Amino acid sequence: MAEPDWLTERFTEHRGRLRAIAYRTLGSPSEAEDAVQDAWLRVSRADVTEVDNLAGWLTTVVARVCLNALEARRSRLEDSAGIRPPEQARPGLPEAGSEAGSEAGPEAEILLADSVGVALLAVLDSLTPAERLAFVLHDVFDVPFGEIAAIIDRTPAAARQLASRGRRRVQGAGAAREADVPRRQEAVAAFLAASRGGDFGALLALLAPGAVLQADPAAVRMGASAAARGAEAVAGFFAGRAQAARLALVDGIPAAVWAPGGRPQVVFSFAVSGGKITAIALTANPDQIRDRDIVFVSSRRHQAKAGVRH
């Protein structure tokens, strides 16, 4: 087999994993696809005759593309909104050498990330690019710290510390969401009211400036935008919509659900920080919805159960 054909075939074999890495790192399906395409352009021009571990090398290539994309995104946000990057050491966190929670393996971290859901996106957006990449590569995809260090131009010890910081932020987000249910419920209820009424100003007031919207492929097929970033873009999408969406608790977390005929078809998940909605995720994948525990909230004092795990 000619080398170009061999390389194309090998890249195709690994494409699913590479796209998963890009999507988890960037949080956007379209940006993930662009990153994989960019990685392929780099790979197709490279000399791979000396590459012993092709899978690891491809991971490195797409990870570097993602790191560049994160850094460019961060620069754009700082230039447009005057946002200062978070400090490397944050008050209230254990010292960098502390590895609290690091004994959990990648399978446990995947479950942790899935349980946080859309809140994870907002937490990851608050990390530095290096922290975000180190956390995703190690805790979700089990990439060794030695390989991560080469990607982010740090020592393995520094890569371990960066991943640890990201892990603590994610774990902290999971604990915080459980302690803030009433305020989250009020924010979601206000958002639904503003959306139904087409009140663009009220939606802007409820959204954080850097709010993001993400929709899974099933929701996109139903007419949702795949992604939107910024309060105006998100408010513009929702103004006049969500007419039939209802306030609900999804796995105990305030959310909204579109359930025509009483059958949940789209779940609206919200991340709330500082009283502002920072991220919204639309899930229409029936398999994922089927595994959710959905309770419609008909009033502050009355809840009617509308769905159970099956």
C-alpha positions as CSV (number, residue, x, y, z in Angstrom):
1,M,0.0,0.0,0.0
2,A,1.3,3.5,-0.9
3,E,2.3,5.6,2.1
4,P,-0.4,8.3,1.5
5,D,-3.1,5.6,1.3
6,W,-1.7,3.9,4.4
7,L,-1.7,7.2,6.3
8,T,-5.2,8.1,5.3
9,E,-6.5,4.7,6.4
10,R,-4.7,4.9,9.8
11,F,-6.0,8.5,10.4
12,T,-9.5,7.4,9.6
13,E,-9.2,4.5,12.1
14,H,-8.3,7.0,14.8
15,R,-10.6,9.9,13.7
16,G,-13.4,9.1,16.2
17,R,-11.0,9.3,19.2
18,L,-9.3,12.4,17.8
19,R,-12.7,14.1,17.4
20,A,-13.7,13.1,20.9
21,I,-10.5,14.6,22.3
22,A,-11.1,17.8,20.3
23,Y,-14.8,18.0,21.4
24,R,-14.1,17.5,25.1
25,T,-11.3,20.0,25.0
26,L,-13.0,22.8,22.9
27,G,-16.6,22.2,23.9
28,S,-17.9,22.8,20.4
29,P,-18.8,20.2,17.7
30,S,-17.9,22.6,14.9
31,E,-14.6,23.7,16.4
32,A,-13.8,20.0,17.1
33,E,-14.3,19.1,13.5
34,D,-12.2,22.1,12.4
35,A,-9.4,20.9,14.8
36,V,-9.4,17.4,13.4
37,Q,-9.3,18.8,9.8
38,D,-6.4,21.0,10.7
39,A,-4.6,18.1,12.4
40,W,-5.1,16.0,9.2
41,L,-3.5,18.8,7.1
42,R,-0.5,18.7,9.4
43,V,-0.3,14.9,9.4
44,S,-0.6,14.6,5.7
45,R,2.4,16.8,5.2
46,A,4.6,15.2,7.8
47,D,7.2,12.4,7.5
48,V,5.8,9.5,9.6
49,T,8.5,7.0,8.8
50,E,10.1,7.5,12.2
51,V,6.9,7.5,14.2
52,D,6.7,4.4,16.4
53,N,3.4,5.1,18.2
54,L,1.1,6.5,15.6
55,A,-1.9,6.7,17.9
56,G,0.0,8.7,20.5
57,W,1.5,11.0,17.8
58,L,-1.9,11.7,16.3
59,T,-3.2,12.6,19.8
60,T,-0.3,15.0,20.2
61,V,-1.0,16.7,16.9
62,V,-4.7,17.2,17.5
63,A,-4.0,18.3,21.2
64,R,-1.6,21.0,20.0
65,V,-4.2,22.2,17.5
66,C,-6.7,22.4,20.3
67,L,-4.3,24.2,22.6
68,N,-3.7,26.8,19.9
69,A,-7.4,27.2,19.5
70,L,-8.0,27.7,23.2
71,E,-5.2,30.3,23.4
72,A,-6.7,32.1,20.4
73,R,-10.1,32.0,21.9
74,R,-8.8,33.3,25.2
75,S,-7.0,36.2,23.5
76,R,-10.2,37.2,21.7
77,L,-12.2,37.2,24.9
78,E,-9.6,39.3,26.7
79,D,-9.3,41.8,23.9
80,S,-13.1,42.2,23.5
81,A,-14.2,42.1,27.1
82,G,-11.1,43.1,29.1
83,I,-11.2,39.7,30.8
84,R,-8.1,39.0,32.9
85,P,-6.9,35.3,32.9
86,P,-7.3,33.5,36.2
87,E,-4.3,33.3,38.4
88,Q,-2.3,30.0,38.3
89,A,-2.8,29.6,42.0
90,R,-6.4,30.2,43.2
91,P,-7.5,31.1,46.8
92,G,-9.2,28.3,48.6
93,L,-7.6,25.5,46.6
94,P,-5.1,23.1,48.0
95,E,-1.5,23.8,47.2
96,A,-0.2,22.8,43.8
97,G,1.6,19.8,45.1
98,S,-1.6,18.4,46.7
99,E,-3.2,15.6,44.7
100,A,-6.6,15.4,46.4
101,G,-8.8,13.1,44.4
102,S,-6.1,12.0,42.0
103,E,-6.5,8.4,42.9
104,A,-9.7,8.3,40.7
105,G,-9.1,6.6,37.4
106,P,-10.2,7.8,34.0
107,E,-13.4,5.8,34.1
108,A,-14.4,7.6,37.3
109,E,-13.5,11.0,35.8
110,I,-15.7,10.3,32.8
111,L,-18.6,9.6,35.1
112,L,-17.8,12.8,37.0
113,A,-17.7,14.8,33.8
114,D,-21.0,13.4,32.6
115,S,-22.7,14.0,35.9
116,V,-21.6,17.7,35.9
117,G,-23.0,18.0,32.3
118,V,-23.2,21.5,31.0
119,A,-21.7,22.9,34.2
120,L,-18.5,21.3,33.2
121,L,-18.4,23.5,30.1
122,A,-18.6,26.6,32.2
123,V,-15.9,25.3,34.6
124,L,-13.6,24.4,31.8
125,D,-14.0,27.8,30.2
126,S,-12.7,29.3,33.5
127,L,-9.4,27.3,33.3
128,T,-6.3,28.3,31.5
129,P,-5.7,26.5,28.2
130,A,-2.9,24.4,29.7
131,E,-5.1,23.5,32.7
132,R,-8.0,22.5,30.5
133,L,-6.0,20.4,28.1
134,A,-4.0,18.7,30.9
135,F,-7.3,17.8,32.7
136,V,-9.1,16.5,29.6
137,L,-6.2,14.5,28.2
138,H,-5.3,12.8,31.5
139,D,-8.5,12.5,33.4
140,V,-10.8,11.7,30.4
141,F,-8.5,10.0,27.9
142,D,-5.8,8.6,30.2
143,V,-2.9,10.3,28.4
144,P,0.3,10.0,30.5
145,F,1.7,13.2,32.0
146,G,5.0,12.7,30.2
147,E,3.2,13.0,26.9
148,I,1.0,15.9,28.1
149,A,4.2,17.7,29.3
150,A,5.6,17.6,25.7
151,I,2.4,19.0,24.3
152,I,2.1,22.0,26.6
153,D,5.8,22.6,27.0
154,R,5.9,21.9,30.7
155,T,7.6,19.3,32.9
156,P,5.6,16.1,33.8
157,A,5.2,17.4,37.4
158,A,3.8,20.7,36.2
159,A,1.4,18.9,33.9
160,R,0.2,16.8,36.8
161,Q,-0.4,20.0,38.9
162,L,-2.3,21.6,36.0
163,A,-4.6,18.5,35.7
164,S,-5.1,18.5,39.5
165,R,-6.3,22.1,39.5
166,G,-8.8,21.3,36.7
167,R,-10.0,18.3,38.6
168,R,-10.6,20.2,41.8
169,R,-12.6,22.8,39.9
170,V,-14.8,20.2,38.3
171,Q,-15.3,18.4,41.6
172,G,-16.1,21.7,43.2
173,A,-18.7,22.5,40.6
174,G,-20.5,19.2,41.3
175,A,-20.7,20.1,45.0
176,A,-21.7,23.7,44.4
177,R,-24.6,22.8,42.1
178,E,-26.2,20.6,44.8
179,A,-26.1,23.5,47.3
180,D,-27.7,26.1,45.0
181,V,-30.9,24.4,43.7
182,P,-33.4,27.2,44.7
183,R,-31.4,30.0,43.1
184,R,-30.8,27.9,40.0
185,Q,-34.5,27.1,39.8
186,E,-35.4,30.8,40.0
187,A,-32.9,31.6,37.2
188,V,-34.2,28.9,34.9
189,A,-37.9,29.9,35.6
190,A,-37.0,33.5,34.8
191,F,-35.2,32.5,31.6
192,L,-38.1,30.5,30.4
193,A,-40.5,33.4,31.0
194,A,-38.3,35.8,29.2
195,S,-37.8,33.4,26.3
196,R,-41.5,32.8,25.9
197,G,-42.3,36.5,26.0
198,G,-39.5,37.3,23.5
199,D,-38.0,39.7,26.1
200,F,-34.5,40.1,24.7
201,G,-33.5,42.6,27.4
202,A,-34.6,40.3,30.2
203,L,-32.7,37.4,28.6
204,L,-29.5,39.5,28.4
205,A,-29.9,40.4,32.0
206,L,-30.0,36.8,33.0
207,L,-27.1,35.6,30.9
208,A,-23.4,36.1,31.7
209,P,-21.5,38.0,29.0
210,G,-19.6,34.9,27.9
211,A,-22.6,32.6,28.0
212,V,-22.5,29.6,25.6
213,L,-25.1,27.4,24.0
214,Q,-24.4,23.9,22.9
215,A,-26.8,21.5,21.2
216,D,-26.3,17.8,20.5
217,P,-26.7,16.5,16.9
218,A,-30.3,15.3,17.6
219,A,-31.3,18.8,18.8
220,V,-29.6,20.4,15.8
221,R,-31.7,18.2,13.5
222,M,-34.8,19.6,15.3
223,G,-33.8,23.1,14.4
224,A,-31.5,24.2,17.2
225,S,-28.2,26.0,16.6
226,A,-25.2,23.7,17.1
227,A,-23.5,26.4,19.1
228,A,-23.6,30.0,20.1
229,R,-21.2,32.1,22.2
230,G,-21.9,35.3,23.9
231,A,-25.0,36.7,25.7
232,E,-26.4,38.4,22.7
233,A,-26.1,35.4,20.4
234,V,-27.7,33.1,23.0
235,A,-30.5,35.6,23.8
236,G,-31.1,36.0,20.1
237,F,-31.6,32.3,19.6
238,F,-34.0,31.9,22.6
239,A,-36.1,35.1,22.2
240,G,-39.6,34.0,21.4
241,R,-38.8,30.3,21.7
242,A,-39.3,27.7,24.5
243,Q,-43.0,28.2,24.3
244,A,-43.8,24.7,25.4
245,A,-40.7,24.0,27.5
246,R,-41.5,23.4,31.2
247,L,-39.5,23.9,34.4
248,A,-38.2,20.6,35.7
249,L,-35.7,18.9,37.9
250,V,-33.5,16.6,35.8
251,D,-31.5,14.3,38.0
252,G,-32.3,16.7,40.8
253,I,-30.9,19.8,39.0
254,P,-33.1,22.7,37.8
255,A,-33.6,22.5,34.1
256,A,-36.3,22.7,31.4
257,V,-37.9,20.0,29.3
258,W,-39.9,20.1,26.1
259,A,-42.3,17.1,26.4
260,P,-45.1,17.2,23.8
261,G,-47.8,14.8,24.8
262,G,-46.0,14.2,28.1
263,R,-43.0,12.5,26.5
264,P,-39.7,14.3,27.1
265,Q,-37.9,15.0,23.8
266,V,-35.5,17.9,24.6
267,V,-33.7,18.6,27.9
268,F,-32.4,22.2,28.5
269,S,-29.5,22.0,31.0
270,F,-28.2,25.2,32.6
271,A,-25.0,26.2,34.3
272,V,-25.5,29.1,36.7
273,S,-22.7,31.1,38.4
274,G,-23.0,34.3,40.4
275,G,-26.7,34.5,39.6
276,K,-26.0,34.5,35.9
277,I,-26.6,31.7,33.4
278,T,-23.2,30.8,31.9
279,A,-24.0,27.9,29.7
280,I,-27.0,26.1,28.2
281,A,-27.0,22.6,26.7
282,L,-29.8,21.1,24.6
283,T,-30.0,17.3,24.6
284,A,-32.4,15.5,22.3
285,N,-30.6,12.2,22.1
286,P,-33.4,9.8,23.2
287,D,-31.0,7.3,24.8
288,Q,-29.5,10.0,27.0
289,I,-33.0,11.4,27.9
290,R,-34.3,7.9,28.7
291,D,-31.6,7.6,31.4
292,R,-32.6,10.9,33.1
293,D,-34.8,11.2,36.1
294,I,-37.2,14.0,35.1
295,V,-39.6,15.7,37.5
296,F,-41.8,18.6,36.2
297,V,-42.2,21.5,38.6
298,S,-45.7,22.8,38.5
299,S,-45.3,25.2,41.4
300,R,-43.0,26.0,44.2
301,R,-44.8,23.7,46.6
302,H,-46.1,21.0,44.2
303,Q,-44.1,18.7,41.9
304,A,-45.6,16.2,39.6
305,K,-43.4,13.3,38.6
306,A,-43.3,13.1,34.8
307,G,-40.5,10.6,34.0
308,V,-38.4,7.9,35.6
309,R,-35.4,6.0,34.7
310,H,-36.1,3.1,32.3
